[in-house]
Amino acid sequence: MVDSAERRRKVAAKQILDSMTEKGLTRAQLADLMGRSRSEATKWLSGSHNFTLDLLSELSQVLGRPITGVEEGAYSAAVC
């Protein structure tokens, strides 16, 4: 069974990969744009990296779309 934290990490990794695909970026190019190592970018895409809010914000800026680790439509009116 996948716990909610693990699920969020996998969702964030998918959001990053989808954004990279849309922009035609490779892992190496993303790492270079972010001033990070390629091995770090590999960890982000693994689905097991525990993202900080600062890193999610930085990724969102570089990729031009929100990287949240939350699936679209997952928030309910009660949570907001």
Phi, psi and omega in degrees: 000137182268124179282168186294325179294317178296320179298317180296321178297319179293321178296316178299316179299319179293321178298319178296311181298317178299318179294319178298317180298315179300323182269354181071031181266143171270168176302317180296319179294319178298314179302316180296317179299327183268354182069032182240170180280158178294326179293327177294317178298323177298319178298319179300321184277352183287337183086006180241357181287133178271097186289142169270161176297323179298317180293318178299321178295316179297316178299318179300317180295313182294321184271348175074023175202157182296131171246106190241335187080007179243130180292144179304133179082005183281340178279140174255166179300329181291330182281321182285000000 
